[in-house]
Amino acid sequence: MQPLIITAAICGAEVTREDTPHLPITPEELAAAATECRAAGACMVHLHVRDEAGNATQSAEIFKKAVALIREQSDIIVQVSTG
């Protein structure tokens, strides 16, 4: 079998909770989603983060919190958004 890398984009920049109530937004929700993806076979997550209102943000503090929580719960590779 050829090696395979599965990347999960767990929270897009434009999708909202109005589009789907299952969208992980908080750092805690993002960490849970990343952990679930790892358990399902993904080895990497592409990570966007949101502010308190659910809007896409590039806040270093929110990224740091989300990444720290993900790393506490899983060994999945985190590729943060650079957009």
N, CA, C and O atoms as a MOPAC input file, in Angstrom:
PM7 MOZYME 1SCF
protein

 N      0.83500 1    -1.17900 1     0.00000 1
 C      0.00000 1     0.00000 1     0.00000 1
 C      0.88400 1     1.24800 1     0.00000 1
 O      1.89300 1     1.30200 1     0.70300 1
 N      0.50400 1     2.23400 1    -0.78100 1
 C      1.19500 1     3.51600 1    -0.83500 1
 C      0.93200 1     4.29000 1     0.46900 1
 O     -0.16500 1     4.21200 1     1.02400 1
 N      1.92400 1     5.02700 1     0.95200 1
 C      1.68900 1     5.87400 1     2.12600 1
 C      0.59100 1     6.89800 1     1.82000 1
 O      0.44200 1     7.34700 1     0.68300 1
 N     -0.15200 1     7.24700 1     2.82700 1
 C     -1.27200 1     8.16200 1     2.65500 1
 C     -1.28800 1     9.16100 1     3.79800 1
 O     -1.14900 1     8.78100 1     4.96000 1
 N     -1.45500 1    10.42100 1     3.47800 1
 C     -1.59500 1    11.46300 1     4.48700 1
 C     -3.01700 1    12.00900 1     4.39000 1
 O     -3.45100 1    12.48100 1     3.33900 1
 N     -3.72500 1    11.93300 1     5.50900 1
 C     -5.08500 1    12.48200 1     5.56700 1
 C     -5.03500 1    13.75400 1     6.39300 1
 O     -4.62900 1    13.74700 1     7.55500 1
 N     -5.46000 1    14.85100 1     5.76700 1
 C     -5.53600 1    16.14200 1     6.43500 1
 C     -6.99700 1    16.52400 1     6.58500 1
 O     -7.77500 1    16.42900 1     5.63600 1
 N     -7.36400 1    16.95400 1     7.78200 1
 C     -8.73900 1    17.37000 1     8.03900 1
 C     -8.78200 1    18.88100 1     8.26700 1
 O     -8.07700 1    19.41000 1     9.12700 1
 N     -9.61000 1    19.55900 1     7.49300 1
 C     -9.83900 1    20.98700 1     7.70600 1
 C    -11.06500 1    21.08600 1     8.61700 1
 O    -12.20300 1    20.99700 1     8.15700 1
 N    -10.81300 1    21.27100 1     9.91500 1
 C    -11.89200 1    21.13300 1    10.88700 1
 C    -12.72800 1    22.39000 1    11.08300 1
 O    -13.81000 1    22.33400 1    11.66800 1
 N    -12.22800 1    23.53100 1    10.59200 1
 C    -12.98400 1    24.77100 1    10.77100 1
 C    -12.57900 1    25.73700 1     9.67400 1
 O    -11.54700 1    26.40000 1     9.78500 1
 N    -13.36100 1    25.82800 1     8.63300 1
 C    -13.04000 1    26.74200 1     7.54200 1
 C    -13.15500 1    28.19400 1     7.96000 1
 O    -13.70300 1    28.50200 1     9.01800 1
 N    -12.65000 1    29.06800 1     7.14800 1
 C    -12.67000 1    30.49500 1     7.46400 1
 C    -14.01700 1    31.14700 1     7.18200 1
 O    -14.34600 1    32.16500 1     7.79100 1
 N    -14.79600 1    30.58400 1     6.27500 1
 C    -16.05600 1    31.22100 1     5.91100 1
 C    -17.30600 1    30.52800 1     6.44800 1
 O    -18.36500 1    31.15100 1     6.53300 1
 N    -17.20100 1    29.27600 1     6.80300 1
 C    -18.36200 1    28.52400 1     7.29000 1
 C    -18.75400 1    29.05800 1     8.66100 1
 O    -17.89100 1    29.40100 1     9.46900 1
 N    -20.06000 1    29.12900 1     8.92500 1
 C    -20.55000 1    29.62300 1    10.21300 1
 C    -21.43900 1    28.57800 1    10.87700 1
 O    -21.79600 1    27.57200 1    10.26400 1
 N    -21.78500 1    28.82100 1    12.11300 1
 C    -22.71200 1    27.93200 1    12.81500 1
 C    -24.09800 1    27.98900 1    12.17400 1
 O    -24.88700 1    27.05600 1    12.32700 1
 N    -24.39700 1    29.05400 1    11.47000 1
 C    -25.66300 1    29.10800 1    10.72600 1
 C    -25.65100 1    28.08700 1     9.59400 1
 O    -26.69300 1    27.53000 1     9.25100 1
 N    -24.47600 1    27.83800 1     9.01200 1
 C    -24.33400 1    26.83800 1     7.95600 1
 C    -24.42300 1    25.42900 1     8.52500 1
 O    -25.04500 1    24.55200 1     7.92600 1
 N    -23.80900 1    25.21300 1     9.66800 1
 C    -23.84100 1    23.91200 1    10.33100 1
 C    -23.66500 1    24.10200 1    11.82700 1
 O    -22.71500 1    24.75500 1    12.25900 1
 N    -24.56100 1    23.54400 1    12.62100 1
 C    -24.43000 1    23.68300 1    14.07700 1
 C    -23.27300 1    22.84800 1    14.63900 1
 O    -22.95500 1    22.95900 1    15.82300 1
 N    -22.65000 1    22.02300 1    13.81400 1
 C    -21.57800 1    21.14200 1    14.26600 1
 C    -20.19500 1    21.76900 1    14.14500 1
 O    -19.19900 1    21.12900 1    14.48200 1
 N    -20.11600 1    22.99900 1    13.67400 1
 C    -18.84400 1    23.67500 1    13.45800 1
 C    -18.12700 1    23.92700 1    14.78400 1
 O    -18.67600 1    24.59200 1    15.66300 1
 N    -16.90000 1    23.39900 1    14.94200 1
 C    -16.15500 1    23.71000 1    16.16300 1
 C    -15.58900 1    25.12600 1    16.07900 1
 O    -14.96400 1    25.49500 1    15.08500 1
 N    -15.81200 1    25.91100 1    17.12600 1
 C    -15.37500 1    27.30200 1    17.11000 1
 C    -14.39600 1    27.60700 1    18.23400 1
 O    -13.35000 1    28.20900 1    17.99400 1
 N    -14.71600 1    27.20400 1    19.44600 1
 C    -13.84900 1    27.53300 1    20.58000 1
 C    -12.58000 1    26.67400 1    20.53900 1
 O    -12.57400 1    25.61500 1    19.91200 1
 N    -11.52000 1    27.11400 1    21.19500 1
 C    -10.32400 1    26.28000 1    21.25300 1
 C    -10.61200 1    24.87500 1    21.79100 1
 O    -10.03500 1    23.89700 1    21.31600 1
 N    -11.49100 1    24.77700 1    22.76600 1
 C    -11.85500 1    23.48200 1    23.33400 1
 C    -12.57100 1    22.60400 1    22.30900 1
 O    -12.30100 1    21.40700 1    22.21500 1
 N    -13.47800 1    23.19700 1    21.54600 1
 C    -14.18300 1    22.45000 1    20.49900 1
 C    -13.22600 1    22.03800 1    19.38100 1
 O    -13.32300 1    20.93000 1    18.85500 1
 N    -12.31200 1    22.92100 1    19.02400 1
 C    -11.32800 1    22.60200 1    17.98600 1
 C    -10.43600 1    21.45500 1    18.42600 1
 O    -10.12600 1    20.56800 1    17.63000 1
 N    -10.01800 1    21.46300 1    19.69100 1
 C     -9.17900 1    20.38100 1    20.20500 1
 C     -9.93900 1    19.05800 1    20.18600 1
 O     -9.37900 1    18.02500 1    19.82000 1
 N    -11.19700 1    19.08500 1    20.57500 1
 C    -12.00300 1    17.85600 1    20.55300 1
 C    -12.15000 1    17.33900 1    19.12700 1
 O    -12.03900 1    16.13800 1    18.88000 1
 N    -12.39900 1    18.25100 1    18.19000 1
 C    -12.55700 1    17.84300 1    16.78800 1
 C    -11.25200 1    17.27000 1    16.23500 1
 O    -11.27300 1    16.27400 1    15.51200 1
 N    -10.13200 1    17.88000 1    16.56400 1
 C     -8.83700 1    17.38100 1    16.10200 1
 C     -8.56600 1    15.99100 1    16.66600 1
 O     -8.05800 1    15.11900 1    15.96100 1
 N     -8.90000 1    15.78900 1    17.91500 1
 C     -8.71100 1    14.48900 1    18.55300 1
 C     -9.58500 1    13.42900 1    17.88800 1
 O     -9.14500 1    12.29900 1    17.67800 1
 N    -10.81600 1    13.79400 1    17.55900 1
 C    -11.71100 1    12.86100 1    16.85900 1
 C    -11.16400 1    12.52400 1    15.46800 1
 O    -11.23500 1    11.37600 1    15.03100 1
 N    -10.62800 1    13.51200 1    14.79000 1
 C    -10.04500 1    13.26700 1    13.46600 1
 C     -8.85500 1    12.32600 1    13.56300 1
 O     -8.69800 1    11.44300 1    12.72000 1
 N     -8.02400 1    12.49800 1    14.56800 1
 C     -6.87300 1    11.60900 1    14.75300 1
 C     -7.34300 1    10.18400 1    15.00200 1
 O     -6.79100 1     9.23400 1    14.44600 1
 N     -8.35600 1    10.03900 1    15.83200 1
 C     -8.88500 1     8.70800 1    16.12700 1
 C     -9.47000 1     8.05200 1    14.87300 1
 O     -9.49100 1     6.82700 1    14.75800 1
 N     -9.94500 1     8.87900 1    13.93700 1
 C    -10.53600 1     8.36200 1    12.69500 1
 C     -9.48800 1     8.09900 1    11.61400 1
 O     -9.81900 1     7.57600 1    10.55000 1
 N     -8.21200 1     8.46100 1    11.87600 1
 C     -7.16600 1     8.14600 1    10.91800 1
 C     -6.43500 1     9.31900 1    10.30200 1
 O     -5.46400 1     9.11600 1     9.57300 1
 N     -6.86900 1    10.53800 1    10.56900 1
 C     -6.15200 1    11.70100 1    10.02900 1
 C     -4.82700 1    11.85900 1    10.76500 1
 O     -4.71800 1    11.51000 1    11.94100 1
 N     -3.82600 1    12.38500 1    10.07400 1
 C     -2.54500 1    12.63400 1    10.74600 1
 C     -2.24600 1    14.13000 1    10.84600 1
 O     -1.25100 1    14.52300 1    11.45400 1
 N     -3.11400 1    14.97700 1    10.24300 1
 C     -2.87900 1    16.41300 1    10.24800 1
 C     -4.21400 1    17.14400 1    10.23000 1
 O     -5.17300 1    16.70100 1     9.59900 1
 N     -4.25900 1    18.27800 1    10.93700 1
 C     -5.41800 1    19.17200 1    10.82500 1
 C     -4.93700 1    20.52100 1    10.32000 1
 O     -3.86300 1    20.99800 1    10.68700 1
 N     -5.75500 1    21.12000 1     9.47300 1
 C     -5.54400 1    22.48400 1     8.99900 1
 C     -6.42700 1    23.34700 1     9.88100 1
 O     -7.64100 1    23.14800 1     9.92800 1
 N     -5.83200 1    24.30300 1    10.58000 1
 C     -6.54300 1    25.01000 1    11.64700 1
 C     -6.77200 1    26.48500 1    11.35500 1
 O     -5.83800 1    27.24300 1    11.09600 1
 N     -8.03600 1    26.86600 1    11.40500 1
 C     -8.45000 1    28.27000 1    11.47500 1
 C     -9.00100 1    28.46100 1    12.87800 1
 O     -9.44200 1    27.49600 1    13.50100 1
 N     -8.98300 1    29.68500 1    13.38500 1
 C     -9.57800 1    29.95600 1    14.69000 1
 C    -10.58500 1    31.08400 1    14.57500 1
 O    -10.58400 1    31.85100 1    13.61200 1
 N    -11.44300 1    31.16400 1    15.58000 1
 C    -12.51700 1    32.16200 1    15.61700 1
 C    -12.42500 1    32.99100 1    16.89500 1
 O    -11.87000 1    32.54800 1    17.90100 1
 N    -12.97700 1    34.19900 1    16.83900 1
 C    -13.07100 1    35.02500 1    18.03800 1
 C    -14.35700 1    34.67400 1    18.79000 1
 O    -15.06800 1    33.74400 1    18.41000 1
 N    -14.64900 1    35.41100 1    19.84300 1
 C    -15.81300 1    35.12200 1    20.67600 1
 C    -17.13200 1    35.23300 1    19.91000 1
 O    -18.11400 1    34.58300 1    20.26900 1
 N    -17.15700 1    36.04800 1    18.86500 1
 C    -18.36900 1    36.21300 1    18.05900 1
 C    -18.47800 1    35.16800 1    16.95100 1
 O    -19.47000 1    35.13700 1    16.22200 1
 N    -17.46400 1    34.31200 1    16.82300 1
 C    -17.49300 1    33.28300 1    15.78200 1
 C    -16.88800 1    33.72100 1    14.46700 1
 O    -16.98200 1    33.00100 1    13.47300 1
 N    -16.26200 1    34.90100 1    14.44200 1
 C    -15.64000 1    35.40900 1    13.21800 1
 C    -14.20700 1    34.89800 1    13.08600 1
 O    -13.49700 1    34.75100 1    14.08100 1
 N    -13.79200 1    34.63100 1    11.85200 1
 C    -12.41200 1    34.20700 1    11.61000 1
 C    -11.45400 1    35.27200 1    12.12500 1
 O    -11.70000 1    36.46900 1    11.97900 1
 N    -10.35800 1    34.82000 1    12.72800 1
 C     -9.36300 1    35.74800 1    13.26600 1
 C     -7.97400 1    35.15500 1    13.08700 1
 O     -7.82500 1    33.94600 1    12.91200 1
 N     -6.97900 1    35.99300 1    13.13000 1
 C     -5.58100 1    35.56000 1    13.10900 1
 C     -4.93700 1    35.79000 1    14.47500 1
 O     -3.71500 1    35.89300 1    14.57400 1
 N     -5.74400 1    35.86800 1    15.51400 1
 C     -5.25900 1    36.11900 1    16.86600 1
 C     -4.24200 1    35.06300 1    17.29500 1
 O     -4.54900 1    33.87300 1    17.36100 1
 N     -3.03000 1    35.52400 1    17.58500 1
 C     -1.98200 1    34.60100 1    18.03100 1
 C     -2.36900 1    33.94000 1    19.34500 1
 O     -2.05400 1    32.76900 1    19.55800 1
 N     -3.03600 1    34.65600 1    20.21800 1
 C     -3.43100 1    34.09200 1    21.51100 1
 C     -4.43500 1    32.96100 1    21.34500 1
 O     -4.33500 1    31.94000 1    22.02600 1
 N     -5.39300 1    33.12800 1    20.45700 1
 C     -6.38800 1    32.06700 1    20.23800 1
 C     -5.72900 1    30.86900 1    19.55900 1
 O     -6.01600 1    29.72500 1    19.91100 1
 N     -4.85100 1    31.12000 1    18.59400 1
 C     -4.11000 1    30.01800 1    17.97200 1
 C     -3.29200 1    29.26200 1    19.02000 1
 O     -3.30300 1    28.03100 1    19.04400 1
 N     -2.57700 1    29.99700 1    19.89200 1
 C     -1.75100 1    29.35900 1    20.90800 1
 C     -2.58600 1    28.47700 1    21.82100 1
 O     -2.18200 1    27.36100 1    22.15000 1
 N     -3.74800 1    28.97100 1    22.23300 1
 C     -4.60400 1    28.19000 1    23.12500 1
 C     -5.12200 1    26.93500 1    22.42300 1
 O     -5.08300 1    25.84200 1    22.98800 1
 N     -5.60300 1    27.09300 1    21.19600 1
 C     -6.13200 1    25.94500 1    20.45400 1
 C     -5.04700 1    24.90300 1    20.20800 1
 O     -5.27600 1    23.71000 1    20.40800 1
 N     -3.87400 1    25.34100 1    19.77800 1
 C     -2.78300 1    24.40300 1    19.50400 1
 C     -2.34800 1    23.70700 1    20.79100 1
 O     -2.10400 1    22.50100 1    20.77900 1
 N     -2.24500 1    24.43300 1    21.88700 1
 C     -1.85400 1    23.82400 1    23.15700 1
 C     -2.85700 1    22.75000 1    23.58000 1
 O     -2.46100 1    21.67000 1    24.02000 1
 N     -4.14500 1    23.04000 1    23.44900 1
 C     -5.16400 1    22.05900 1    23.81500 1
 C     -5.11800 1    20.83900 1    22.90300 1
 O     -5.26800 1    19.70700 1    23.36300 1
 N     -4.91400 1    21.07000 1    21.62000 1
 C     -4.81700 1    19.94600 1    20.68300 1
 C     -3.62700 1    19.07300 1    21.05900 1
 O     -3.74400 1    17.84700 1    21.08400 1
 N     -2.49800 1    19.68200 1    21.34800 1
 C     -1.28200 1    18.91800 1    21.67200 1
 C     -1.40600 1    18.17800 1    22.99800 1
 O     -0.76700 1    17.14400 1    23.18900 1
 N     -2.22300 1    18.69600 1    23.91900 1
 C     -2.46100 1    17.98200 1    25.18400 1
 C     -3.24400 1    16.69500 1    24.94500 1
 O     -3.07400 1    15.71200 1    25.66500 1
 N     -4.10700 1    16.71300 1    23.92300 1
 C     -5.04000 1    15.60900 1    23.71200 1
 C     -4.62700 1    14.64000 1    22.61200 1
 O     -5.15400 1    13.52900 1    22.54900 1
 N     -3.69700 1    15.03300 1    21.74200 1
 C     -3.43300 1    14.21900 1    20.56100 1
 C     -2.03100 1    14.46100 1    20.02600 1
 O     -1.40500 1    15.47800 1    20.32500 1
 N     -1.54600 1    13.51000 1    19.22800 1
 C     -0.26600 1    13.69300 1    18.56000 1
 C     -0.43900 1    14.11600 1    17.10700 1
 O      0.50600 1    14.03400 1    16.32200 1
 N     -1.64600 1    14.57100 1    16.73900 1
 C     -1.92100 1    14.99500 1    15.36700 1
 C     -1.06700 1    16.22100 1    15.02700 1
 O     -0.81900 1    17.05900 1    15.89300 1
 N     -0.62400 1    16.32800 1    13.79000 1
 C      0.13300 1    17.47600 1    13.31400 1
 C     -0.82600 1    18.63600 1    13.08900 1
 O     -1.89100 1    18.45300 1    12.49900 1
 N     -0.46100 1    19.81800 1    13.54900 1
 C     -1.30900 1    21.00500 1    13.39400 1
 C     -0.66100 1    21.94200 1    12.38100 1
 O      0.46800 1    22.39600 1    12.57000 1
 N     -1.38300 1    22.22100 1    11.31500 1
 C     -0.92600 1    23.16500 1    10.30000 1
 C     -1.84200 1    24.38500 1    10.41000 1
 O     -2.99300 1    24.34800 1     9.97300 1
 N     -1.32200 1    25.46300 1    10.99700 1
 C     -2.15400 1    26.63900 1    11.20800 1
 C     -2.33300 1    27.41000 1     9.91100 1
 O     -1.45800 1    27.42100 1     9.04600 1
 N     -3.47700 1    28.04900 1     9.79900 1
 C     -3.77000 1    28.85000 1     8.61500 1
 C     -2.81100 1    30.02700 1     8.53700 1
 O     -2.49300 1    30.65600 1     9.54600 1
 N     -2.36100 1    30.30900 1     7.34000 1
 C     -1.51400 1    31.48900 1     7.13200 1
 C     -2.23800 1    32.53800 1     6.31300 1
 O     -1.64100 1    33.52500 1     5.88400 1
 N     -3.54700 1    32.31800 1     6.09400 1
 C     -4.33700 1    33.24900 1     5.29400 1
 C     -4.80000 1    34.35200 1     6.08700 1
 O     -5.48500 1    35.23700 1     5.57400 1

